Amino acid sequence: MVKKIVFFCFPPVIKHHYKRFGVEILKDNGFEVRVYDFSPIVFPALRKESTFIDQPTSKDYFLFHEKGEALQAIHELDSECFVVVTGFYQEETFEIYRALSKANLPYTFWGVNSNTVGIGKYDKSLLWLWKFIFKFKHFNLKKLKRLLYKPILAPVFGIRSPDVCILGGEKSLELNGTAALIGEKTELLWTHTHDYDTYLTDLHKKEVEENIAVFIEPSGPMFPWDELLPHENAAWTVERYYPSQCRFFDYVEKELGLEVIVAAHPKSNHADDHPEYYGKRRTIRNQILPLIKKSKLVMTHSSTALSFAVLEKKPILILTTAEFEENDIPTSREFKAIASSLGTIPINVDATPYSIDWGKKLLVNEDLYLSYEQLYLKKADSEKLNSWQILANRLKQSSY
């Protein structure tokens, strides 16, 4: 019988994650909860160079700096434990996955979030191998390692598939790809995204609409995060990004008579609430859903918090920049895919002079918004309960 739930986290953990992981809900259901933060081992550059605020201090939080210490802690987990893995199988996480497999503990992969591009199709054929060999005719050690840690080869190294995979929208299975290690015996547990959980909690809280437009702030470039991960490249600079954004915000405020407010990213650490680099605009933390409810327009790049704008049926502008377009990186392709799914195209904030048909841009296609919700946030027939309550209910019925 499962009595303890242990989260395996690869990027650094902040207090915000405790709510995201439903820690209190799981405790209320009678489970002991622990959070294992492996970031110093798995993503040392991210741990060292990113900005941290609100770091956990509770007794159920464990930060591991040494690989041997981490592997020993996994080995010591007992048969009453059920593990929730919050990150994909890859070279950097290999040792943790292997230790978990050796311990033979039941575990779930948390795969509720998915962007419109994904990290690979749910395809177990060997077609990818031929493409890889064709692309890299001349192998070096780095390319060989990338091949060896492909998820399809995980069974060769004794890596087990998850017993359960927690999924969100209809596309989450396909777009999370084989990095989730889903096997033939993996149970698919359909829940929904973290943002949908937040929305359920605030469903009946009404806000009066105001003359504001909300910009959902990304984590960088002032406070880098994703770009510090392996195989990621920074596509923006502080020197170019913020002037470009402010120039477009000025235009929006003049054209629409709306005040642009920045909904601060939870991993940001602004020195004050009217930072100079945003043109001294109001920058507010931990109020993203109320701000979106109050707004008449939402602007973003590709934040998961876009979910709130979709659920609230707000007009959405997907913004890109010259830096993103010049680099032709997957992120810019993601912007285009998100915009297309909502019936629009991205706006390049550096493409001046602006020529925007506001009549079209401010229209909301409710059919497309509903489709987006079902594909990327919540499968139509999944329970309308908090995701972690759905998991708790399932574990109470399980024989693990």
C-alpha positions in Angstrom: 0.0 0.0 0.0 1.3 3.5 -0.9 1.8 5.7 2.1 4.6 8.0 0.9 4.8 10.1 -2.3 8.3 11.3 -3.4 8.7 13.9 -6.1 11.9 13.6 -8.2 12.7 17.1 -9.5 15.5 17.9 -12.0 15.3 21.7 -12.4 15.6 23.7 -9.2 12.5 23.7 -6.9 11.0 26.9 -5.5 8.0 27.3 -3.1 5.7 27.9 -6.1 6.3 24.2 -7.1 4.7 23.0 -3.8 1.3 24.3 -5.0 2.0 23.0 -8.5 2.7 19.5 -7.1 -0.4 19.5 -4.9 1.7 18.8 -1.8 -1.0 19.9 0.6 -3.7 18.1 -1.2 -1.7 14.8 -1.1 -1.0 15.3 2.6 -4.7 15.9 3.2 -5.4 12.6 1.6 -3.1 10.9 4.2 0.1 10.6 2.2 3.5 11.5 3.6 5.2 13.7 0.9 8.8 14.4 0.2 10.4 16.6 -2.6 13.8 15.5 -3.8 15.7 18.3 -5.7 18.4 16.8 -7.9 19.2 20.0 -9.7 22.8 20.5 -8.5 23.6 17.1 -10.0 21.4 17.1 -13.1 21.5 20.7 -14.2 24.4 22.4 -12.3 24.6 25.4 -14.6 20.9 26.1 -14.1 21.3 25.7 -10.3 24.3 28.0 -10.2 23.4 30.8 -12.6 19.6 31.3 -12.3 17.9 33.6 -9.9 16.1 32.0 -6.9 13.4 33.4 -4.8 11.1 31.7 -2.2 13.3 28.6 -1.9 11.7 25.8 0.1 12.7 25.5 3.8 10.3 22.7 4.9 11.4 19.4 6.4 10.0 17.5 3.5 12.4 19.2 1.0 15.7 17.5 0.3 18.4 19.1 -1.9 21.2 16.8 -3.2 24.6 18.1 -4.1 26.4 14.9 -4.5 25.5 12.0 -6.9 26.4 9.3 -4.4 24.2 10.9 -1.7 21.3 11.1 -4.2 21.6 7.5 -5.4 21.9 6.3 -1.8 18.7 8.2 -0.9 16.8 6.6 -3.8 18.2 3.1 -2.7 16.8 3.7 0.8 13.2 4.4 -0.3 11.0 1.6 0.9 8.1 -0.4 -0.6 5.5 2.1 0.8 6.8 4.8 -1.6 5.4 5.9 -4.9 7.6 8.2 -7.0 6.4 11.1 -9.2 9.1 12.0 -11.8 8.6 15.5 -13.1 11.3 15.5 -15.9 12.1 13.6 -19.0 14.6 10.7 -19.5 17.7 12.1 -21.1 21.5 12.0 -20.7 21.5 14.3 -17.7 18.7 12.3 -15.8 20.0 8.9 -16.7 21.6 8.1 -13.4 18.5 9.0 -11.5 16.2 6.9 -13.7 18.6 4.0 -13.5 18.7 4.1 -9.7 14.9 4.3 -9.6 14.6 1.3 -11.9 17.1 -0.7 -9.8 15.0 0.2 -6.6 12.0 -1.3 -8.5 9.7 1.3 -7.0 6.4 2.1 -8.6 6.5 5.5 -10.3 4.5 7.9 -12.5 5.7 10.3 -15.1 4.1 13.7 -14.8 3.3 14.7 -18.4 0.4 17.0 -18.2 2.0 20.0 -20.0 2.7 19.9 -23.7 3.4 22.7 -26.2 2.0 22.7 -29.7 5.3 21.5 -31.1 6.3 18.8 -28.6 9.6 17.1 -28.1 8.9 14.1 -30.4 6.1 12.0 -31.5 4.9 9.0 -29.6 6.5 6.6 -32.0 8.5 3.5 -31.1 9.6 2.6 -34.6 13.2 2.8 -35.6 12.6 5.4 -38.3 14.3 8.0 -36.0 17.5 5.9 -36.1 17.8 6.0 -39.8 17.2 9.7 -39.8 19.8 10.2 -37.1 22.4 8.1 -39.0 21.7 10.0 -42.2 22.0 13.4 -40.5 25.2 12.5 -38.6 27.2 10.5 -41.0 30.4 11.4 -39.1 30.0 10.5 -35.5 31.9 12.1 -32.6 31.6 11.3 -28.9 29.0 14.0 -28.3 26.7 12.7 -31.1 27.2 9.1 -30.0 26.1 10.0 -26.5 23.0 11.7 -27.8 22.2 8.4 -29.7 22.9 6.2 -26.7 20.5 8.1 -24.4 17.6 8.1 -26.8 14.5 6.9 -24.9 13.9 4.0 -27.2 17.2 2.5 -26.0 16.3 2.9 -22.3 15.4 -0.8 -21.9 18.9 -1.8 -23.0 20.2 0.0 -19.8 17.5 -1.6 -17.6 15.4 1.6 -17.4 11.8 0.7 -16.5 8.7 2.3 -18.1 6.5 4.2 -15.6 3.6 2.3 -14.0 1.4 5.4 -14.6 1.7 8.4 -16.8 -0.3 11.5 -15.7 -1.6 13.3 -18.8 -3.4 16.5 -19.6 -4.9 17.5 -22.9 -5.6 15.0 -25.7 -2.2 15.9 -27.4 -0.1 15.4 -24.2 0.5 11.7 -25.0 1.7 12.3 -28.5 3.6 15.6 -27.9 5.5 14.5 -24.8 7.1 11.8 -27.0 9.0 8.7 -26.0 11.0 10.7 -23.5 8.2 9.8 -21.1 9.2 6.1 -21.5 5.5 5.1 -21.8 5.4 1.3 -22.2 2.7 -1.2 -23.1 1.8 -1.7 -19.5 1.8 1.9 -18.5 -1.5 3.1 -17.2 -2.6 6.4 -18.7 -4.2 8.7 -16.1 -6.0 11.6 -17.7 -6.0 14.7 -15.6 -5.2 18.2 -16.8 -2.5 20.9 -16.6 -1.5 22.7 -13.4 -3.0 26.0 -14.7 -6.3 24.2 -15.2 -6.1 23.2 -11.5 -5.5 26.8 -10.5 -8.5 27.8 -12.7 -10.7 25.3 -11.0 -9.8 26.7 -7.6 -10.7 30.3 -8.8 -13.6 29.3 -11.1 -16.2 31.2 -9.2 -14.1 34.2 -8.3 -15.3 37.1 -10.5 -13.3 40.2 -11.4 -14.5 43.4 -13.0 -12.9 44.0 -16.4 -10.6 47.0 -16.5 -8.8 49.0 -19.2 -5.7 46.9 -19.0 -3.7 44.6 -21.3 -1.6 41.9 -19.6 1.8 40.8 -20.7 2.7 37.3 -19.4 6.4 37.7 -18.7 8.8 34.9 -19.7 11.6 33.8 -17.4 14.3 35.6 -19.4 16.4 37.2 -20.5 16.8 39.2 -17.3 16.3 36.1 -15.2 17.5 33.2 -17.4 16.1 29.7 -16.9 15.4 27.5 -19.9 18.4 28.8 -21.8 20.6 27.4 -19.0 19.5 23.9 -19.7 21.7 21.6 -21.9 21.2 21.8 -25.6 19.4 25.2 -25.3 20.7 28.4 -26.8 19.8 31.9 -25.7 17.9 33.7 -28.5 17.5 37.0 -26.8 19.6 39.7 -25.0 18.7 42.2 -22.4 20.0 45.0 -24.6 17.6 44.2 -27.5 14.6 42.4 -25.8 13.3 45.0 -23.4 13.4 48.1 -25.7 11.6 46.1 -28.3 8.9 45.0 -25.9 8.5 48.6 -24.5 8.2 50.0 -28.0 5.3 47.6 -28.8 3.7 48.2 -25.4 3.7 52.0 -26.1 2.0 51.3 -29.4 -0.7 49.1 -27.8 -1.4 51.7 -25.1 -1.7 54.5 -27.7 -3.8 52.5 -30.1 -6.2 50.8 -27.7 -6.1 53.2 -24.7 -5.2 50.3 -22.4 -2.5 50.2 -19.6 -0.1 47.4 -20.2 0.7 45.5 -17.0 3.4 42.9 -16.7 2.4 39.7 -15.0 5.8 38.7 -13.5 7.1 35.2 -14.1 7.2 33.2 -10.8 11.0 32.7 -11.3 11.7 36.4 -11.8 13.2 38.6 -9.1 12.5 42.3 -10.0 14.1 44.8 -7.8 10.9 46.9 -7.7 7.4 46.8 -9.0 8.0 49.5 -11.7 11.3 48.3 -13.3 13.0 50.7 -15.6 13.5 48.1 -18.3 9.7 47.7 -18.7 9.3 51.5 -19.1 8.4 51.7 -15.4 5.2 49.8 -16.0 3.5 48.0 -13.2 5.0 44.6 -12.7 3.0 42.3 -10.4 3.9 38.9 -9.1 1.5 36.0 -8.1 -1.6 37.6 -9.5 -1.6 36.3 -13.1 -5.2 34.8 -13.1 -6.9 37.8 -11.5 -5.0 40.1 -13.9 -6.1 38.1 -16.9 -9.7 38.1 -15.7 -9.6 41.9 -15.4 -7.9 42.4 -18.8 -9.2 43.2 -22.2 -6.1 41.8 -24.0 -3.4 39.3 -23.2 0.0 39.2 -24.7 2.6 36.4 -24.5 5.3 34.4 -26.3 4.6 30.8 -25.4 3.9 30.7 -21.6 1.8 27.8 -20.2 -0.2 30.6 -18.4 -1.7 31.3 -21.8 -4.2 28.7 -20.6 -5.9 31.3 -18.4 -6.5 33.6 -21.4 -7.9 30.7 -23.4 -10.2 29.6 -20.5 -11.3 33.2 -19.9 -11.9 33.7 -23.7 -9.6 36.8 -23.9 -8.1 38.2 -27.1 -4.5 36.9 -27.4 -1.5 38.4 -29.1 1.5 36.0 -29.6 4.6 38.1 -29.8 7.9 37.3 -31.3 11.1 39.3 -31.9 13.8 39.8 -34.5 16.2 37.9 -32.3 13.9 34.8 -32.2 13.3 35.0 -36.0 16.9 35.5 -36.9 18.0 32.4 -35.0 15.2 30.3 -36.4 15.1 28.2 -33.3 12.4 25.7 -32.2 10.9 28.4 -29.9 10.0 30.7 -32.8 8.4 27.7 -34.6 6.4 27.1 -31.4 5.2 30.7 -31.4 3.8 30.1 -34.9 2.2 26.8 -34.0 0.5 28.3 -30.9 -0.8 31.3 -32.9 -2.1 29.1 -35.7 -4.0 26.9 -33.2 -5.8 30.1 -32.0 -6.5 31.4 -35.5 -3.9 34.1 -35.7 -0.2 34.8 -36.5 2.6 36.0 -34.3 3.4 39.7 -34.2 7.1 40.6 -34.6 7.6 43.5 -32.2 10.6 44.6 -34.1 8.7 44.9 -37.5 8.1 48.6 -37.4 6.1 50.6 -38.5 3.3 48.4 -37.1 0.3 47.7 -39.2 -2.3 45.8 -37.1 -5.9 45.3 -37.9 -7.2 45.5 -34.4 -10.7 44.5 -35.5 -9.4 41.1 -36.5 -6.8 40.7 -33.7 -9.3 41.3 -30.9 -11.8 38.7 -32.2 -12.0 35.5 -30.2 -12.8 32.3 -32.1 -14.5 30.4 -29.3 -14.5 27.1 -31.3 -10.7 27.3 -31.7 -10.3 28.2 -28.0 -12.4 25.2 -27.0 -10.3 23.0 -29.3 -7.1 24.4 -27.7 -8.5 23.6 -24.2 -9.3 20.0 -25.1 -6.0 19.4 -27.0 -3.6 21.0 -24.6 -5.2 21.6 -21.2 -7.9 19.0 -20.4 -9.2 16.0 -22.2 -13.0 16.4 -22.7 -13.9 13.4 -20.5 -11.4 13.7 -17.7 -12.7 14.4 -14.2 -13.2 18.0 -13.2 -11.1 17.5 -10.0 -7.7 18.8 -9.0 -5.1 16.6 -10.8 -3.5 15.5 -7.5 -6.8 14.5 -6.1 -7.4 12.3 -9.1 -3.9 10.7 -8.5 -4.7 10.3 -4.7 -8.0 8.6 -5.5 -6.2 6.3 -7.9 -3.4 5.4 -5.5 -6.0 4.6 -2.7 -7.4 2.0 -5.1 -4.1 0.6 -6.2 -2.1 -2.5 -5.2 1.3 -0.8 -5.4 
